[in-house]
Amino acid sequence: MSIIRVQSLTKRFKRQIRRSGKMSAFKDFAFPRHEWKDAVKEVDFQIDKGEIVGYIGPNGAGKSTTIKMMVGILVPTSGSIEIGGLVPYKNRLENSRKIGVVFGQRTQLWWDIPVMETFRLMQYMYKIPQRQFEENIRIFTEILGIDEFVNVPVRQLSLGQRMRADLCAALLHNPEILYLDEPTIGLDVDVKERVRGFIKEVNRTRETTVILTTHDTSDLDKLCSRVLVIDQGSLMYDGDLEYLKRHYSRHDVVTVETDSEMPENLLRTRFQDDFTQEGRKCHVRIVPEKDSTADCIAWFIRNGRLLDVQIRQTDIDEVIRNLYSTFKRPEKETGSG
Ligand SMILES: Nc1ncnc2c1ncn2[C@@H]1O[C@H](COP(=O)(O)OP(=O)(O)OP(=O)(O)O)[C@@H](O)[C@H]1O
């Protein structure tokens, strides 16, 4: 049962064209020239209750514009959006009770007051019953480990602490849908893991639907099985993450340095033609159908003395570039099932 239905969604912005050269500022002011930009073009998708979906694409692809229309901040130029039966920009207040939003780059919390006071203000604004409020605070503070800084003003929090407080605040009113815009940007590895664990737990226990934009492939790997890929406003792919990675990524490369040069015939027996050697360094291309990074490293540990290991993983921008060059014109592709 779809909780989100997006049909032929388009958002067109009018932008001023800036001139260059002599008197350009004056000319721009006196004789402004404009162009139209389709930030989102004829986008269609549906999302079921309880799904976690990655919404990805390069910078300027149209992700935030789509999310802003789903949240109700922007009005579509054409097409339709229905969130749990509501049209977001027409029913902003009702829609806001169904959704939680977290932007990694900016906080929704009040800068000058302690975290717990912010939560209390949220309780007041969303009319959250006391029991629900207390229970959520208890559960969320435990999983996110925020009890040690609930009395600290938001402005004094580190980025990782602020992000955890933001996540907690966004979920206090038990929203059905959670929009996360780059939720792990700038966080250290431990906090990233904590945030991902929390998102997973909320999705599992409350069936919260999660839409996530990210440039971090690990977020996708750990959280999403389905991704939507947008580029230049058009939806290029809607389907399985694994399918996308298998078909459009270059393979991961493991570079291993050993204390002495390994015999080429030994390497060839194990890795056939999927390696190159430069003295004590060996680069192995991991072909997922027949090998894994872990097995490759384990083999080197058994057969030589390791000095260094580097793994070059496929980054999602590279996947998208490959996807884009495969389809000369943006097209939709269904990879699931
Ligand atoms: N208010 C606006 N007026 C004019 N153009 C806009 C406006 N908002 C966004 N755009 C343009 O629409 C396009 C899509 O922008 P959007 O912010 O949705 O991209 P994005 O995929 O979220 O990018 P990023 O990953 O960098 O956040 C960009 O070309 C951007 O310059």
The ligand as a Tripos MOL2 file, in Angstrom:
@<TRIPOS>MOLECULE
LIG
   31    33     1     0     0
SMALL
NO_CHARGES

@<TRIPOS>ATOM
      1 N1         14.8760   28.6780   -5.5420 N.pl3     1 LIG1
      2 C1         15.5330   28.3570   -6.6620 C.ar      1 LIG1
      3 N2         15.5830   29.2170   -7.7060 N.ar      1 LIG1
      4 C2         16.2270   28.8930   -8.8370 C.ar      1 LIG1
      5 N3         16.8500   27.7250   -9.0620 N.ar      1 LIG1
      6 C3         16.8320   26.8040   -8.0580 C.ar      1 LIG1
      7 C4         16.1750   27.0820   -6.7980 C.ar      1 LIG1
      8 N4         16.3290   25.9910   -5.9930 N.ar      1 LIG1
      9 C5         17.0510   25.1020   -6.7000 C.ar      1 LIG1
     10 N5         17.3510   25.5790   -7.9320 N.ar      1 LIG1
     11 C6         18.1020   24.8850   -8.9920 C.3       1 LIG1
     12 O1         17.4640   23.6210   -9.2170 O.3       1 LIG1
     13 C7         18.4230   22.6140   -9.4490 C.3       1 LIG1
     14 C8         18.2030   21.4750   -8.4520 C.3       1 LIG1
     15 O2         18.5610   21.9360   -7.1580 O.3       1 LIG1
     16 P1         18.4350   21.0210   -5.8360 P.3       1 LIG1
     17 O3         18.8150   21.8530   -4.6690 O.co2     1 LIG1
     18 O4         17.1010   20.3700   -5.8190 O.co2     1 LIG1
     19 O5         19.5570   19.9050   -6.1060 O.3       1 LIG1
     20 P2         20.1100   18.7590   -5.1490 P.3       1 LIG1
     21 O6         20.0340   17.4720   -5.9190 O.co2     1 LIG1
     22 O7         19.4360   18.7820   -3.8380 O.co2     1 LIG1
     23 O8         21.6270   19.1770   -4.9900 O.3       1 LIG1
     24 P3         22.6800   18.9920   -3.7570 P.3       1 LIG1
     25 O9         23.0900   17.5410   -3.7320 O.co2     1 LIG1
     26 O10        23.8180   19.8720   -4.1840 O.co2     1 LIG1
     27 O11        22.0030   19.4460   -2.5040 O.co2     1 LIG1
     28 C9         19.7870   23.2660   -9.3470 C.3       1 LIG1
     29 O12        20.2150   23.6020  -10.6590 O.3       1 LIG1
     30 C10        19.5220   24.5380   -8.5510 C.3       1 LIG1
     31 O13        20.4160   25.5700   -8.9070 O.3       1 LIG1
@<TRIPOS>BOND
     1     1     2 1
     2     2     3 ar
     3     2     7 ar
     4     3     4 ar
     5     4     5 ar
     6     5     6 ar
     7     6     7 ar
     8     6    10 ar
     9     7     8 ar
    10     8     9 ar
    11     9    10 ar
    12    10    11 1
    13    11    12 1
    14    11    30 1
    15    12    13 1
    16    13    14 1
    17    13    28 1
    18    14    15 1
    19    15    16 1
    20    16    17 2
    21    16    18 1
    22    16    19 1
    23    19    20 1
    24    20    21 2
    25    20    22 1
    26    20    23 1
    27    23    24 1
    28    24    25 2
    29    24    26 1
    30    24    27 1
    31    28    29 1
    32    28    30 1
    33    30    31 1
@<TRIPOS>SUBSTRUCTURE
     1 LIG1         1 GROUP 0 **** ****
